[in-house]
């Protein structure tokens, strides 16, 4: 874990990318801790409209950050970074936080269906949104409020997860049906936080993907939203990555 000394990586910016059923507020405590350590931080909005659309948007946002970037993704945000970071030549490292790190051709819906730890597929409710083409609509998913605590954030108080369930952002079905492209983790150093009680992405899936990516893995007790329940661990891993990239 990182020490309490100031970060040496003053030329690096940490770019945070949230996942599905969430927004950037999930990073609040991590941002506060990194800023207290003198780290420059940006939080990028993830549109949650599908692998291709979201990767293009995030790649553009990353490329517009001055200087070198350490990109950090939570959950589905990790899949987006795996696709987007290779298109932004200023990204020098990746941190996966309870996150997917798919290989080329993999489809998240098929990957999670094989998980023994994930219960997410049984907790989703189907919604629809306009595509902008006349009356045409497309499918998106949200987590049923009654399942949100157990499926997504089991180590947080139920009063807190009841609020999170109400303010969650739905994700388009394309996030789970589109194939992933060439992954940035094949050419960039990576780190990963694996939550042992992740019932959303699935601890088994997250761990397996992190191992395949050759990431430096930190395992910790906690749910899928470990950056909320244990921000100190997450910010510590980010600072370790910053130190490694500065050495």
C-alpha positions as CSV (number, residue, x, y, z in Angstrom):
1,X,0.0,0.0,0.0
2,X,1.0,3.6,-0.5
3,X,2.7,5.5,2.2
4,X,1.5,8.8,3.7
5,X,4.2,10.8,1.9
6,X,3.1,13.2,-0.9
7,X,2.8,11.7,-4.4
8,X,5.8,12.2,-6.6
9,X,3.7,11.9,-9.8
10,X,3.0,15.6,-10.2
11,X,3.0,15.3,-14.0
12,X,0.3,12.7,-14.0
13,X,-3.5,13.1,-14.0
14,X,-5.7,10.4,-12.6
15,X,-8.8,10.0,-14.8
16,X,-11.7,8.2,-13.2
17,X,-14.4,6.4,-15.2
18,X,-17.5,5.2,-13.5
19,X,-19.5,2.0,-14.4
20,X,-23.1,1.1,-15.0
21,X,-26.0,1.8,-12.6
22,X,-23.9,4.6,-11.2
23,X,-22.3,8.1,-11.8
24,X,-19.2,10.0,-10.8
25,X,-20.5,10.6,-7.3
26,X,-19.3,7.1,-6.4
27,X,-15.7,8.4,-6.7
28,X,-16.3,11.3,-4.2
29,X,-14.3,9.9,-1.3
30,X,-11.5,8.6,-3.5
31,X,-11.2,12.1,-5.2
32,X,-11.1,13.8,-1.8
33,X,-8.3,11.5,-0.6
34,X,-6.3,11.9,-3.8
35,X,-6.6,15.7,-3.8
36,X,-5.5,15.7,-0.2
37,X,-2.3,13.9,-1.4
38,X,-1.8,16.5,-4.1
39,X,-2.9,14.4,-7.0
40,X,-4.6,16.0,-10.0
41,X,-7.9,14.2,-10.7
42,X,-10.5,14.3,-13.4
43,X,-13.8,12.4,-13.5
44,X,-15.1,11.4,-16.9
45,X,-18.8,10.9,-17.6
46,X,-19.5,7.4,-19.0
47,X,-22.6,7.7,-21.4
48,X,-23.6,4.1,-20.7
49,X,-24.9,3.6,-24.2
50,X,-22.8,0.7,-25.4
51,X,-19.2,-0.4,-25.8
52,X,-18.5,1.3,-29.1
53,X,-20.3,4.6,-28.3
54,X,-18.9,4.9,-24.7
55,X,-15.3,3.9,-25.7
56,X,-15.2,6.6,-28.4
57,X,-16.5,9.2,-26.0
58,X,-14.1,8.3,-23.2
59,X,-11.1,8.0,-25.6
60,X,-11.8,11.6,-26.7
61,X,-12.1,12.8,-23.1
62,X,-8.8,11.1,-22.1
63,X,-7.0,12.6,-25.1
64,X,-8.0,16.1,-24.1
65,X,-6.4,15.8,-20.7
66,X,-3.0,17.5,-20.8
67,X,0.1,15.4,-20.0
68,X,0.2,11.8,-18.9
69,X,-2.8,10.0,-17.6
70,X,-3.4,7.1,-15.2
71,X,-6.9,5.8,-16.2
72,X,-9.0,4.2,-13.5
73,X,-12.2,2.3,-14.3
74,X,-14.9,0.8,-12.0
75,X,-17.0,-2.1,-13.2
76,X,-18.2,-1.5,-16.8
77,X,-15.9,1.5,-16.8
78,X,-13.0,-1.0,-16.9
79,X,-14.3,-2.5,-20.1
80,X,-14.6,1.0,-21.6
81,X,-11.0,1.9,-20.6
82,X,-9.8,-1.4,-22.1
83,X,-11.2,-0.2,-25.4
84,X,-10.6,3.5,-25.1
85,X,-7.1,3.8,-23.5
86,X,-5.3,2.4,-26.6
87,X,-6.8,5.3,-28.7
88,X,-5.4,8.0,-26.3
89,X,-1.7,8.1,-26.6
90,X,-1.3,10.0,-23.3
91,X,-2.6,7.1,-21.1
92,X,0.4,5.3,-19.5
93,X,-1.3,3.0,-17.0
94,X,-4.6,1.4,-16.0
95,X,-6.3,0.6,-12.7
96,X,-9.3,-1.7,-12.6
97,X,-11.6,-1.3,-9.6
98,X,-14.0,-4.3,-9.3
99,X,-13.8,-4.0,-13.1
100,X,-14.1,-5.9,-16.3
101,X,-10.9,-6.2,-18.4
102,X,-12.2,-8.0,-21.5
103,X,-10.1,-9.4,-24.3
104,X,-10.8,-8.7,-28.0
105,X,-14.1,-10.3,-29.1
106,X,-15.5,-10.9,-25.6
107,X,-19.1,-9.9,-24.8
108,X,-19.8,-8.9,-21.2
109,X,-23.3,-10.5,-21.2
110,X,-21.8,-13.9,-22.0
111,X,-18.9,-13.4,-19.5
112,X,-21.1,-12.6,-16.6
113,X,-23.6,-15.4,-17.4
114,X,-20.8,-17.9,-16.6
115,X,-20.0,-16.3,-13.3
116,X,-20.6,-18.3,-10.1
117,X,-20.4,-15.2,-8.0
118,X,-22.6,-12.7,-9.9
119,X,-26.3,-12.4,-9.3
120,X,-26.7,-9.3,-11.4
121,X,-28.6,-10.9,-14.3
122,X,-31.4,-11.9,-12.0
123,X,-31.6,-8.4,-10.4
124,X,-32.1,-6.4,-13.6
125,X,-35.3,-4.8,-14.9
126,X,-35.8,-4.0,-18.6
127,X,-36.5,-0.4,-19.7
128,X,-36.6,1.4,-23.0
129,X,-35.2,4.6,-24.4
130,X,-35.7,6.6,-27.6
131,X,-32.9,6.1,-30.2
132,X,-33.6,9.4,-31.9
133,X,-34.9,7.7,-35.0
134,X,-38.6,8.4,-35.1
135,X,-40.5,6.2,-32.6
136,X,-37.8,3.6,-32.5
137,X,-36.6,2.5,-29.0
138,X,-33.8,0.4,-27.6
139,X,-33.5,-1.6,-24.4
140,X,-31.7,-0.5,-21.3
141,X,-31.4,-2.0,-17.9
142,X,-31.6,-0.8,-14.3
143,X,-31.2,-2.8,-11.1
144,X,-34.5,-3.5,-9.4
145,X,-34.6,-1.4,-6.2
146,X,-35.5,-4.4,-4.0
147,X,-32.3,-6.2,-5.3
148,X,-29.9,-3.2,-5.3
149,X,-28.4,-3.8,-1.9
150,X,-27.6,-7.5,-2.3
151,X,-26.6,-7.4,-5.9
152,X,-24.6,-4.2,-6.0
153,X,-23.5,-2.9,-2.6
154,X,-24.0,-5.5,0.1
155,X,-21.4,-3.9,2.5
156,X,-23.1,-0.6,2.7
157,X,-26.1,0.4,4.9
158,X,-29.4,-0.4,3.4
159,X,-30.5,3.3,4.0
160,X,-27.6,4.4,1.8
161,X,-28.2,1.8,-0.9
162,X,-31.9,2.8,-1.1
163,X,-30.8,6.2,-2.2
164,X,-28.3,4.8,-4.7
165,X,-31.0,2.6,-6.2
166,X,-33.1,5.7,-6.8
167,X,-30.4,7.8,-8.4
168,X,-28.8,5.0,-10.5
169,X,-28.3,5.5,-14.2
170,X,-29.6,2.7,-16.5
171,X,-27.2,1.2,-19.0
172,X,-28.0,0.3,-22.6
173,X,-28.3,-3.4,-23.6
174,X,-25.5,-2.7,-26.1
175,X,-23.1,-2.7,-23.1
176,X,-23.7,-6.4,-22.7
177,X,-24.1,-7.4,-26.3
178,X,-21.4,-5.6,-28.3
179,X,-18.0,-7.3,-28.7
180,X,-15.0,-5.7,-27.1
181,X,-12.1,-4.5,-29.2
182,X,-8.3,-4.8,-28.8
183,X,-7.5,-4.3,-25.1
184,X,-5.2,-1.6,-23.8
185,X,-4.0,-3.9,-21.0
186,X,-1.9,-5.8,-23.5
187,X,0.4,-2.8,-23.9
188,X,0.0,-0.8,-20.7
189,X,0.9,-1.7,-17.0
190,X,-2.1,-2.3,-14.9
191,X,-3.3,-2.7,-11.3
192,X,-6.5,-4.1,-10.0
193,X,-8.6,-4.0,-6.9
194,X,-10.6,-7.3,-6.5
195,X,-13.5,-7.3,-4.1
196,X,-14.0,-10.7,-2.5
197,X,-17.7,-10.3,-2.2
198,X,-18.5,-8.8,-5.6
199,X,-22.0,-10.1,-6.6
200,X,-22.4,-7.7,-9.5
201,X,-19.5,-8.2,-11.9
202,X,-18.6,-11.4,-10.0
203,X,-15.4,-11.8,-7.9
204,X,-14.5,-14.8,-10.0
205,X,-14.8,-12.9,-13.3
206,X,-12.9,-9.8,-12.0
207,X,-10.1,-11.8,-10.6
208,X,-9.7,-14.0,-13.7
209,X,-9.6,-11.0,-16.0
210,X,-7.1,-9.1,-13.7
211,X,-4.8,-12.2,-13.7
212,X,-5.0,-12.5,-17.5
213,X,-4.1,-8.8,-17.9
214,X,-1.0,-9.3,-15.7
215,X,-2.3,-6.7,-13.3
216,X,-0.8,-6.2,-9.8
217,X,-3.8,-7.4,-7.8
218,X,-5.0,-6.2,-4.4
219,X,-7.8,-8.3,-2.9
220,X,-10.0,-6.9,-0.2
221,X,-13.1,-7.8,1.6
222,X,-16.0,-5.8,0.2
223,X,-18.8,-5.5,-2.3
224,X,-18.8,-4.3,-5.9
225,X,-18.7,-0.7,-4.9
226,X,-15.4,-0.9,-3.0
227,X,-14.5,2.7,-3.9
228,X,-17.5,3.7,-1.7
229,X,-17.1,1.3,1.1
230,X,-13.3,1.3,1.3
231,X,-12.0,4.4,-0.6
232,X,-8.7,4.2,1.3
233,X,-7.8,0.9,-0.3
234,X,-8.7,2.2,-3.8
235,X,-6.9,5.5,-3.4
236,X,-3.9,3.7,-2.0
237,X,-3.7,1.4,-5.1
238,X,-4.0,4.4,-7.3
239,X,-1.1,6.1,-5.5
240,X,1.0,3.0,-5.7
241,X,0.4,3.0,-9.5
242,X,1.4,6.7,-9.7
243,X,4.6,6.0,-7.8
244,X,5.4,3.1,-10.1
245,X,4.8,5.2,-13.2
246,X,7.1,7.9,-11.8
247,X,10.0,5.7,-10.9
